[in-house]
Amino acid sequence: MMPMYQGESDPSLQALESHQDDILKRLYELKAAVDGLSKMIQTPDADLDVTNIIRASEPTALSASALDLNSVLGKDYGALKDIVINANPTSPPLSLLVLHRLLCDHYKVLSTVHTHSAVKNVPENLLKCLGEQTKTQPRHEYQLGFTLIWKNVPKTQMKFSVQRMCPIEGEGNIARFLFSLFGQKHSAVTSTLIDSWIDRATFQLKEGGSKEQAAVFRSMNSALGKSPWLVGNELTVADVVLWSVLQQTGDCSVPAPANVHRWMKACENLAPFSTALKLLK
């Protein structure tokens, strides 16, 4: 009998390897379902329906955008990456809603909205702020989970990995995290400018008096006289957060200069901004 060389394939060995692959796939699917249940169980501030967890039937190939997402968040062996945000319905975090729409343009996002049992009478438009929740695909076919929970919290909170991380607090900080999911790279100078604008939005424009607001408007007017957006020729998270704060504060005690008015109109000409703006009407 001729000996079997290394290049030849034994049918019984092929069948065993195929069976092993099937077992591993099922294990990944089971892990995804268990992780989903674990997120619900370990998030006491969410009254979620366990029936939302759909067991995967077969794995899907990662697209190019999925690979980009894995490079930012790390691979998790088939489990859906879930972002859970707690926000107060009396002060909707518009910047996060804008970023959600932008994320939907890049990834397959499983979007859900829930209301904590202690919150009563949430307006209908806030219950539909992430769009119509018509989930037609199995859970494992999505690349990112985005869950918004309306709750009486003093500051907007976010958890990405429920088991391993403390919550991120503050709309500006969460916006930074969400914008990082686009994988854009900035120089140290640009990143510092972006962070500076977000800090001004939070501590001077939103929480400051008329002098602080006037100083921010002067800086904005000067920057927007040199470029269409706050930090150069491309939209950044600084634009999203500043626009959101201006909408939330309503009529500031200081009138907005001409360049700021033009910039606000440019923001609202983009669909994610105009959709979020409707929530205030």
N, C-alpha and C positions, 0 to 999 in steps of 0.2 A: 504493500500500500504506500502510495506517495505521501510523504510527510506534509502537513499543512504549513505553508509559509506565512509569515507575518502579514503579507499583503492580502491574503485571502480572508474571507469573512465567513464565520460559522453562523448558520441561520439561528441556531438556538441561542447563541450569544447576542445576536441582533435583537431577538425577541425579548431577552432579559433586559437589555439596555432600554428598549422601547418601553417596557413595563416600568422600569425605574424612572424614566422621564415622566411618565403619566403620574406616578406617585408623587414626584417632586412638584409637578404642576398643581396637583390637588392640595398639597401641603401649603403652597403659596396662596392658593385661593382661600383655604381655611384660615390661614394667618390674617389675610385681609379682612375676612368677616369678623374674626375674634378681635382684631385691632379696632374695628368700628364699634363693636359692642363695648370694648374696654373704654373707648373715649366717652361713650354715653354714660357708663356706670361711674367713671371717675370724674365726671363733670357735674357736680351737684347743683350747679346753677342752671342747668338745662333740663327741661322736661321734654325729652325727646322720645320719639316712637321707635321702639326696637324693630318694628316691621320695615323701617326704612333701610335696614341692612339687607342687601340682596346678595345671596351667595353667588360667587362667580361660576360660570359654566365652562368657559375656556379662556385662556390668556390671549391678550392682543399684543401685536408687535409694537414696540415703542416708535413713535414718530420722531422727527427731528426736534420738535419743540419739547417732547417729553425728555429727550436726552439733555436739552438745555436746562430743564427744570431739575433733573437729577444732579446736574453739575452744581447747581446752587444749593439744593436742599439735601443732597445725598440720596443714594438708592436705598429703598426699604423693602426689597424682595417682594414686589408685587402688591404691597399694601398701599391703599389710597392715602395720599398726603392730605391731611385735614387741617384747615384753619378755622378756629372757633373764636368768634368775636362777641363780646357782651357790650351793648350800647344802650344808652338811655334814650327812650323815644322822645323826651322833651328837647333833646339836642342831637338830632341825627348827624352822624359823622359823614358829611357829604364827600369829603375827600376819599374815604374808604369805598363809598359807593361808586365814585368815578373810577377808582383803581380797579374795582371789581369788574366794571364794564371793559376796561382795557385788558384785564387778565383773560376775560372771555374771548377776546379777539386773538389771543395767543395760545390758549390751552382749552381743553375740554374740561369745563368746570361744573361740578355738581353743586348747585346753589340751593340752599334751604334757609328759610326764615322761621324762627320759633318765638314764642312769647313766654316769658317766665310766669309762673302761676301767681306771683305777687303783683304783676302789672295788669291793670285793667284798662279797657277801652283804647287799645292801640289803633290809630287811624288806618283805614283800609289801604291807603297808598303806601304806608310804611310796611304793611304785611306783604306787599307786592314789590318792594323796593329793589329786589334782585331779579325781577322779571317773573313771568309765569313759571311756576314750579311744576312743569310737566316732564317728569323723569321717565323717559322711554327706553333708556339703555341700562344694562346691568351696571352695578356700582363699579366693577373693576375696569370698565371701559373708559372711565373718566381719569383725568390726570391730576386733578386737584379738587378737594372738597372745600367749599366756602360756606360756613354756617354762621348766620347772624342771629343772635338772641337778644330780643328787646328785654331789658332788665333795669331795675332801679339801681344803677351804679353811679358813683360820683365821677368816675373817669372811664372812658372807653378802655376795655381790656381785650387782650388777645392771647390765645395759646395756640402754638403750632403743634408741639408734641406734648399732649396732656400729661403723660406719665413722667416726662423728664425735665420739663422746664417751668420756671416761674412765669406768671403772666407778664406780658409787656403792657404797660399802661401809657395812656395818652395818645390822642389821635395822630399827632405828628410822628411819634416813634413807630406806631403801627404802619403809618403811611410809608415811612422809610423802609420797613421790612417788606411790605408788599411790592414796592417799586423795585426792590432788589431782585425780585423774581423774574424781571425782564432780562436780567443778565447784562445790563449795560455797565460799561467800565468808564469811570471818570478819573481824571487826574486828581492829585491831592488838592490842588488849588480849587478845582471845580467842586469837588466833594465838600470842601470847607465852606465855599460860598453857598452851596445848597443847604448845608446844616445851619449856617448863619441865618438864612432867610426863614427856615422853619422855626428856629428859636425866636426870631422877631415876631413871627405870626402868633406864636403861643404866648410869649411873655410881654410883648409890647402892644401888639394890635388887639389881641383878644382880652388880655387882662390889664392893660395899661390905661392911663388917662389920656386926655386930649393932647398933651405934650408928646407922649410916647407915640400916639397914633400919627400925629403930624410928622414926627421924625421918620416913621416907617414910610409914610406916603412920599416924603421927599426923596428917600433912598430908592423907592420903587420907581418914581417918576424919572429919576436920573438914569437908572439901569435900563428902563424900558425906552428911553430916548436913544439908546445905543444899540439895542437888539430887540427883536420881537418878543422874546421871553425873558424871564428874570435872569437866567444864567445862560446867555448865548442864544444860538439860533434854533435850539431844540427844546421842546417841552420837557420839564423835569418835575420831580415830586415837589419842588419848591413852588412851582406855579399851581399845582393841584391843592396844596395845603393853604397857600395864601388866598386863593380864590374861595376855598371853603370857609375860611375864617371870616372873610369879608361878607359872605352871604349869611353866616350865622350871627354876626354882630349887627346886621341890619344897617340902620342909619347911624353911621359914626358921627361923632361930634365935629369931625373935621371932614370937609368935602374932598372927594378924590380928585386928583389932578387929571389933566387931559390924557396923558400917556397911560395912566392907570385905567381910565375909562375905556380907552381903545383896547388895552390888553384884556380887560374883563369881557368885552364883546367878542374878542378873538377866542377866548376860552369857551364862551357859551355857544359859539358857532360849531363846536365839536360835540358830537352826539353824546358821549359819556357825561359831559358837563350839563348839557341842556336837559338830559333825562333826570339827573340828580336834582337840578333846579326845580323841576316840577313838583318835587316832594314838599317844597316849602309853600306851595300855592294851594 
